[in-house]
Amino acid sequence: MTSAADIFRALGGTKKGSGYMVQCPAHDDRNPSLSVDEKDGKLLLKCFAGCDQRDVVSALRDRGLWGEAAREVRPLRVEGYSLITHTYDYRDEGGDLVAQVCRYIPKDFRPRVPLPDGGFRMGAKGARVVPYRLPELMASDSVVLCEGEKDVNALAALGVCATTRPGYAGKWPDGFEQFFAGKHVFVVPDNDAAGRDKGEAAVAALYGVAASVRFCEVCADLGRRADVSDWLEATELGGAGVMAALGEFAVADAPVVLDEANVFDTFGFSDIQASFASDDFVEDLLIAGQMSVVYGPSNSGKTFFATDLAAHVALGRTWRDRDVSQGGCLYIAAEGAWGIKNRLVAFRQHYDVSGDVPFAVLPQAVNMFDSDEDLDRLINTVRVLARDMGGLRLIVLDTLSRVAAGADENSAKDASIVVASADKLRALTGAHVMLIHHTGKDSARGARGSSVWRASCDTEIEIEAGEGMSVARVTKQRELEIGGEFGFGLDVVELGLNGRGKPVSSCVVAVRDAAAADAPSRPPRPRGAAQRQVMKALRNALVAAGGQRTFRDGLTVHCVPWEVWRDEAYRLIGGESKHKSTRFNRMSEALIGDEFVGCLDDHVWVINA
């Protein structure tokens, strides 16, 4: 039988307690989310991304990691806990080995350097940075510079001189261009944003050093992330055909530079005038480079909450007794600038803020769904702001519906396109992207639209309007502990008089005691709208089909079979069946674990109903 250690060795991940966290084979898992443990000779599996256990088992079986099929797995080579599938030798001008890059299963690349007395030391510390296949490069007047050793070897098999820079070198290494002096270089990027950025950096570094440089986007008409190997397979070109195709691209005239003329107009924080017409940069709440969704009904204070948080980040001031790492902020006020300007002026006045603050407002909607022109211009804007501010910490999109014009919020396909655009922003800046969103007509169902919004975000914050105050509750954290309730109200700040002599005012966020909103009449309740929806389904089922049952230990409760609860939850959740299953499984486990729901012999009931 397959063991937890077997699955860990095959899929990779980290040791956690008595078990492991591995990459779930049932979905596209970038960060290990599948818990694998053993108890009493049984495997215990749980995907924290919400995959159904049956789907996980099926995916493991397809990989030969479940049942009898697991015995057929045969590693090529074992080193530590990973499986090496390929090794790539980096040699100096004389052919001596300076470093070796190992490709592992699951897909990972790690360098090691040879020791004088034989063997290797893991890591690249002290290793000289040289191009892959340097001896061949030195003997050729032309070279193809691509991304990855596999692609280089595919070209070499056709008689084409090719190279790549080692992954352990990070960005373009200082002085690396010397190896290409006087040569005709054909830079071939992978078909994704990271590939194009690396390619453009190479062109800029080689311009004026190499005899000529061409930027050859031969993979542009292929699928996303297509590489040289994919292009060779699609075209079936020989060596001469490859060089002829690359030679059709124009020689670069100048290094790639920022297009500062094609950016959105922004205004700085200190220029705003009132209108009279590790990584967790917010301690235990927001992590750099991740995405969050802040949602709630209209007039619940979402924008006030977001602007207050963003302004504290730009100032580097403690927020709600949580440490804040200062950094630049871009607030995309897609619903218009009039309100946001007055709110920020009120904040500045209330907190006596003066001087330059790295906070910029983009006072218009940006289409992140079907406008490449808008997205490219936003990317340029972000790049320029990141340069001028010394980096961006937070980008707020207010609201999601305005930056996703033309998209069907209920469509997983459309939602994924918008999420991909947000991912691009994150990748370019390392900033956290925060989406401001609405609840639907039934607030108990959580954020409006497709489940993709929740599934894609790392942090989810629900804002609930109450009597005299609102409460922001953290309902999801991918890497941090779930928890935190932030009560807040609004204090009025007088800004001045308008042209008719009437006072103009706005508000600033004022801290309130979130516990006071619940006490004394409000008992503990499930966290988040999704949990409350599944809890509502159980109450409905108990009214419609519940009955008394006495269990073997003498416990007598009013309960229903598990499947009755599940069917009613599916009815309330709606949408695609796989989404129903994922949400119900995740929420029911949480409700049972938090002791809101009792479960015995496949029957469930409400505790302390």
Secondary structure, 3 states (H helix, E strand, C coil): CCCHHHHHHHHCEEEECCEEEECCCCCCCCCCCEEEEEECCEEEEEECCCCCHHHHHHHHHHCCCCHHHHHHCCCCCEECCEEEEEEEEEECCCCCEEEEEEEEECCEEEEEEECCCCCEEECCCCCCCCCCCHHHHHCCCEEEECCCHHHHHHHHCCCCCEECCCHHHCCCCCCHHHHHCCCEEEECCCCCHHHHHHHHHHHHHHCCCCCEEEECCCCCCCCCCCCHHHHHHHHCCCHHHHHHHHHCCCECCCCCCCCCCCCCCCEEHHHCCCCCCCCCCECCCECCCCEEEEEECCCCCHHHHHHHHHHHHHHCCCECCECECCCEEEEEECCCCHHHHHHHHHHHHHCCCCCCCCEEEECCCCCCCCCHHHHHHHHHHHHHHHHHHCCEEEEEEECHHHHCCCCCCCCHHHHHHHHHHHHHHHHHHCCEEEEEEEECCCHHHCECCCCHHHHHCCEEEEEEECCCCEEEEEEEECCCCCCCEEEEEEEEEEEEECCCCCEEEEEEEEEECHHHHHCCCCCCCCCHHHHHHHHHHHHHHHHHHCEEEECCCCCEEEEEEHHHHHHHHHHHHCCCHHHHHHHHHHHHHHHHHCCCEEEECCEEEECCC
